[in-house]
Amino acid sequence: MSGSREIAIVGAGIGGLALAAFLARDGHRVRVFDQFPEAKPIGSGLMLQQTGLAVLEQLGLRAEIDALGTRIARLWGLTVPSLRPVLDVRYTKWQPDLYGLGVQRGLVFEQLLGAASKAGVEMVLDSAVASANPADPSIQLENGDHVAGMDLIVFAHGARSSLTPDDRGVDLPYGALWATLPWPENGSFDKSALEQRYRAAHQMTGVMPSGRLAKNAPETLTYFWSIRADQEANWRAASLDQWKQDAIALWPETEQLMAQFQSHDDLTFARYRHHTSRHPVVGRGLVRLGDAWHAASPQLGQGANMALLDAWALSQAMRAEPRVEDALRHYLRLRRYHVQLYQIMTWLFTPVYQGDSRVLPWLRDWLAAPLSKIWPAPTLLAAMVSGSLGAPLKRLGLR
Ligand SMILES: Cc1cc2nc3c(=O)[nH]c(=O)nc-3n(C[C@H](O)[C@H](O)[C@H](O)COP(=O)(O)OP(=O)(O)OC[C@H]3O[C@@H](n4cnc5c(N)ncnc54)[C@H](O)[C@@H]3O)c2cc1C
């Protein structure tokens, strides 16, 4: 794309910050608007896949993040009470050097914020965006300010925002309680695996190694406990000790973690949402990216990685096409297929692990689990969790 453009990005999340850094490096004037008075990460641990890591590499951030995260070789889930394995995905079944990277969200966030600031991105905080005009690109802030004269507005506001008018999404019945805890030195958890335990699909808990925030910071894990959204209030009102007993009954080894929960507030609830925007591009100057385009439950651990791929794709499209409208069409061509594929797969997989059905977990345990051991299933499962199905990196010129 010739010349410098005026670009407003709504949302200082993973996708918004990565895009801001790429575009500012290419010489565009980039402003990032966020509703919060201070830029901060929301949530707990994250699993980065090779897709997201390839984009972080383009920003020069991969080596640092790789060094502080924990490499995960395997996703390993047992059904209770039989303790039969019903999830066993090994990354190396797809490629010998493949791994997932468990990280703290704050690490990725700080690195992206640093890259954006260094590239000259202007952060406009405490500035919730109320609406945007895609025809004559401009935005209206909730505080009454009007920001006009834009060439492009990017909605990177995540899964939950008032700025989702074409949303045909649904709040999923389940979400999870999350917490980051120090890695127990004498614990029985496997540092190279994301481990889960299930009772049918109505109870699920897991432990993900999530690395360090900084070189001298303590090593951590991310603990999660699946819970129906309509039960969150009851959980908060009930005794924490009663819940701890349920958690220990599902996975006795987590008893050593329970002592660290002194109050309900030590766990953060996140409700999951699934939506795919019908209009990722609107008019001649508005585009959606990351969860603002396609939100899903984190069951396959793809959302942050997809947001990073979107950011790279949009920056490449802006480089390739002289006109903004053409760049946006190019962006959709680069990303649409992969987005649709993973939205469908996540939609299908989520109720198998989180839901009230008795039939789906039964099929999972007695049909899918045995079949998943037979070639080519182990290879395909590894390709799926690494985000590689649909060859997104090849399409984007990444390795
Ligand atoms: C519990 C949980 C676990 C997850 N685990 C994983 C995982 O392991 N791997 C993975 O890849 N993904 C995971 N995800 C998904 C991942 O977090 C998201 O897909 C990713 O953060 C999306 O990035 P984003 O940039 O689109 O939006 P976000 O990171 O959500 O950022 C959106 C930003 O927009 C701002 N904003 C919203 N509305 C406005 C407004 N009107 N005006 C101004 N600013 C606004 C918000 O303040 C926020 O800063 C998980 C999600 C959850 C909830």
The ligand as an ORCA input file, in Angstrom:
! r2SCAN-3c Opt
* xyz 0 1
  C     -10.791    -18.271     30.089
  C     -10.238    -18.160     28.697
  C      -9.165    -18.955     28.307
  C      -8.630    -18.859     27.026
  N      -7.590    -19.645     26.645
  C      -7.060    -19.511     25.417
  C      -5.935    -20.285     25.005
  O      -5.417    -21.123     25.759
  N      -5.417    -20.088     23.762
  C      -5.952    -19.182     22.912
  O      -5.443    -19.028     21.793
  N      -7.036    -18.442     23.260
  C      -7.605    -18.589     24.468
  N      -8.687    -17.844     24.825
  C      -9.269    -16.928     23.836
  C      -8.474    -15.630     23.751
  O      -8.336    -15.058     25.030
  C      -9.190    -14.644     22.844
  O      -9.550    -15.292     21.665
  C      -8.268    -13.461     22.528
  O      -7.947    -12.754     23.692
  C      -8.958    -12.539     21.534
  O      -8.143    -11.417     21.343
  P      -8.789    -10.069     20.805
  O      -7.656     -9.151     20.550
  O      -9.740    -10.360     19.694
  O      -9.707     -9.521     21.997
  P      -9.363     -9.266     23.526
  O      -8.049     -9.798     23.871
  O     -10.565     -9.742     24.285
  O      -9.274     -7.665     23.649
  C     -10.389     -6.842     23.443
  C     -10.079     -5.433     23.971
  O     -11.099     -4.541     23.500
  C     -11.450     -3.641     24.544
  N     -12.817     -3.132     24.264
  C     -13.977     -3.833     24.245
  N     -15.001     -3.033     23.907
  C     -14.486     -1.799     23.717
  C     -15.050     -0.536     23.358
  N     -16.368     -0.393     23.094
  N     -14.228      0.539     23.264
  C     -12.890      0.416     23.512
  N     -12.311     -0.747     23.867
  C     -13.096     -1.843     23.961
  C     -11.335     -4.487     25.798
  O     -11.153     -3.662     26.935
  C     -10.095     -5.338     25.495
  O      -8.906     -4.694     25.931
  C      -9.226    -17.941     26.106
  C     -10.304    -17.144     26.494
  C     -10.814    -17.252     27.781
  C     -11.980    -16.382     28.187
*
